[in-house]
Amino acid sequence: MNINFDLHDLQAFSAAAELGNFRKAAEAVHISQPAFSRRIDKLENALGVKLIDRSTRSMSLTGVGRDFARKVRLLLDDLDETLLGIREVGGARMGEVTVACVPSAVYYFLPQVLRTYHARFPRIRIKVHDASANEVLSVVASGEADFGVNFMGNDEPGIEFRSILEERFVAACRKDHPLAKKKKVSWQELGQYDFMSVSKSSGNRMLLDLALASADQRPQSIYEAQHVTTLLGLVEAGMGVAAVPSLAMPSADHPVLASVPLFDPIITRRIGLIRRKGRSFTPAAEKLYELLLGLRPEGRRKSVVKT
């Protein structure tokens, strides 16, 4: 069947069914009464049924018309709800955002940003995919996450990297360890103690291996772990010392752990926002991305690198 009518015709019929009067219904949809009558005629001709019995003084719905009026009302209500939802999403008032993030960034600054974001947009659902640097890069590249917070991706084809801060690698030790009394520690000094490292599959390990490739003082690890948080647990237990990003360290008032800047060489990593090139953000994702972008050194936050 050729459905030769449109939304305006359905709205005119629904107004007539609700108000029971052509003149009032025509005024409700802001058209003249003759134009209103033509819309009802058009709808009836397209459907091939009589929907309204009408005379010069009165109108009433037919049996088919009463049943059709209920269905049209439900249809128009659903359409209004759908359009309202689209406007809400378009205005970043509701929706969902998935952000992938390396754990150290999750611990250090993401909660504060998410708290601010939630206060502004309480109806937006946020998913945090906390994972290794390699996995964060992977889920952003595949589109599973809207964007990521990572220290990898600067040289990846198809990935845009925008730096938000730079941090230094530090020696992690117990507060009762000899190194804790120093203002800074060389990599050679670090290697004189039981040294622990993340495994070769870790993005941090790749970064350190490249930076220390030509260094004679490169420490040899006696323990390896998959995650920096595990290393810190081993350090706290007195198993040895480790080199970790400064963001991964707990606050200075931690009862057991201490950090000391490493030098000779000084090794840093840049934390940045990564997104797939050419991918458009939803309004909800764009608002969170812009909020995190405000953490850049030229924005509200300074780098955490110290010399």
N, C-alpha and C positions, 0 to 999 in steps of 0.2 A: 504494500500500500504506500502511496506517495503522501508523506506527511507534509502538507503545505500550510503550516502555521508556525508561529514563533512565540517567544516568551511573552511578548506584549499581549498577544491574544489570550494566553493562559491567565495572565494577570487581570485582564478585563473580565473574563468569565468568573474568576475567583471573587472579584469585587462585586459583580452582579449577584453571585450566589450568597455572599455575606450580607449585602445591604438590601437585597430584594427590590431594588429600584434602579432603572437604567439611568435616570438623571443623576442620582446621587453617586452611582458607580462611575459614570463618566467624569464627574467632578473629582472623584477620588483618584483617578488615574490621569487627570489633567488633560482631557481631550474633549472635543465637542460630542454631543449626543449622537449625531449622525455617524461620526467616525467611530464611536463606540459600537453602534449597531452593526457597522460593517465588520468590525473585528469579531463579533459574536457570529455573524453570518459566515465569515471566513472559516472560523473554527468548526462550526457545524458542518459546513460543506466538506472540509478536509476529513472529518471523522465519519461523515455519512450518516449521522444520527441527529435527532432533535434533542437539544439539551435544555432549552427554555421555551415554555409556552408563554407568549406575551400578546397583550392587546395594547390599545392606546392608553389604557389606564392602569394596567397591572401586569405582573409577570410572576411565573412560578416555575420551579425546576421540574423537569420530567423525572421519571424514575431513574433513567440512565444518567440524567444531569446531576441528581443528588449523589449518586455513587461516584461519578466523575469528579464532582466538586470536592469530595473528601480526599480523593487521590491527588488532585491538583494542589490542594492546601498542603498536604504532606510534602509534595514535590517542591513547592515554593519555599516551605520552611527549611527543608534540607538544603536547598540552594542558598538561602540566606545564611545558614550556619556555615556552609562551606566557604562562601565568599568572605564571611567575617573572619574565619580561621586563616584564610590566605592573607587578608589585610593585617592580621595580628602577626603572622610570620614575617610578612614584608616589612613591618615596622619593628622587627626584632623584639616583639613583646612576648612571643612564645616560640617554641621550636626545640631543637636539640643540637648540641655541639659535641663533637668528639675530638679531643686533643691528646696526642701521643707525647710522652714526656719521659726523659731520663730521670731516674729516681732522685738524684741529687737536687735537681731543679724542683721536683715535687716537694721535697722537704724544705727547701730554702725559701722560695718566694711564691710558688704557685698558689698555696692556700690563701695568702693575703689578697692576691689578684682575684681569685675565684670568689672570695668573700665580698669584695667590692662589686664584682660583676653580678653576683646573685642579688645584692641589694638593689641594683638598678633594674635587673630583669628577672624577677623572682619566678616567672613561669617558664623560663628556659631550662631544659634538662641538660646537664653537663656530664659527659663520660670522660674519665681520665684513663688513658691506656698507658700505665707506667711500665716501661720495658727497657731493655738494653738499647744502646745507641743504634746498633744494626737493625733491631726490630722496629724501633721508632722510624728509622729511615724507610724501612720496607712498607710499613702500614700507611705512611704518608704517600709514598710512590704509587701504591696500589689503590689509593682513594678510600681506604677503610677509615682513616682519620682525616678530619678537615685540614689540620695542620699539626706541626710538631714542635717541641722544644728540644733541641739537640745540639751536640757539638760536632756532629758529622753532617755532611751534605753540601758543604761549601763548593766542592769540586764535582758534584754529581750532575750528570746531564739530566735535564728535565726537572731539576729541583732548584728552587729559589731559596737562598739563605740570607737572612738579615740578622746581623749580630745585635745582641741586646746587652751583653756584658762579657768581660774577660776575667778569668780566674787563674790563680797560680796553683801548681802542685806543691803540697806541703808534706813534711814528714809527720806521720801519726805515731804517737807513742803514749805510754802511760805517764802520768804526772810524776811518778817516782823513778822514771827512767833517766839516765844521765843526759840524754839529748834534750830533755824538756827544759833544762836550765840554759840552753843556748838561744841566742837571738836568731841564728840561722845555721843551717846544716848543709854541708856539701854532699853530693851523691857518693863521693868516696867515703866520707864518714859514715853515711847511712849503711854502706855495704859492710862495715865492720861489725854490725850486729845481725842477729837473725832476721833476715828480710823476707817479707811476704808480699805477694803480688797477685793481681787478678790474672785469669788465664789468658792464653793467646787469642781466644775468640772475642775477648772484650775490646770495645772501641778504645777504652783508656789504655789498654796494654799496647795496642797498635800505635797510638799516639806517642807513648813513652819509648817504645822500641825504635821508632823513627828518629826521635829527638836524641836518643842516646846511642845511635848506631855506631858512631865513630868515637865514642867516649870510652876510655880505658877504665874509668871508675864505675862502670855500670854494675850495680849490685846483682848478685846471683840469688835467686829466691830459693828458699827451702820449703816454703808452703805456697800453694796457689789456691785461689777461690774464684768462683764465677762472678761474684758481686762484691762491690766495694763495701756494702753494709756488712757482709760476712767477714771481710778483712778487719773491719773496725771491731767486730766482736772478738776476733782472735787477738787483736792488739790489746783490747780491754782485759782479756783473760791472761795477758802476760806472755803470749807465745812469741812475740817479736815486734818489729816495727814495719811500717808500710809507707808507701808514697800514694797519696790520694788527692783528688781535687779539693780545694778549700771549701767548696760548697757542701761537700759530703760530710764535713766535720760538724759535730754538735757544737753548741754554744760554748763560750770560754768558761762558763761556770760549771761545766760538766765535772762531776766529782772524780773521774778517773782519767779521761782522755785529754791529751794536749796536742797541739799542732805547732810545728816550727817551719818557717819558710825554707824551701830548698833552693840552692844556687849551684853554679858551676857544673852544668848550666841551669839558668832559670827556665823552667818549662811552663808554658801556659796553655790554656785551651779557651776557645771562644764559644760561648753559649749563644745560640741564635734561634730564630723562628724559621722553620722550613715548611714550604708548601710546594705543591706540584705546579710547575709553570703552566700558565694558560687556564688553570682551574678557577672558576668563579666561586666566591664564597656565598653562603646564605647570609642574610642580614645578621642573624644570631652569631654565626662564626666570625663574621667581619668585625663585630663589636668587641669580641673577646681578643681577637688578633690585634686590634688597634690598642686595646688596653695593655697587652703584654709588650707591644712595640714601644709603649711609653716608658719602659724600663731601660731603654738604651742610655748609654753614658751622656748623650747630648740631650736626653730627656730628664726624667726625674731621678734616675738612679746613677750612681757612679760605679766605675769598674771596681772589682774586688781584688785587683792585682796590686801587690805591694812590693817595692824593691828593697 
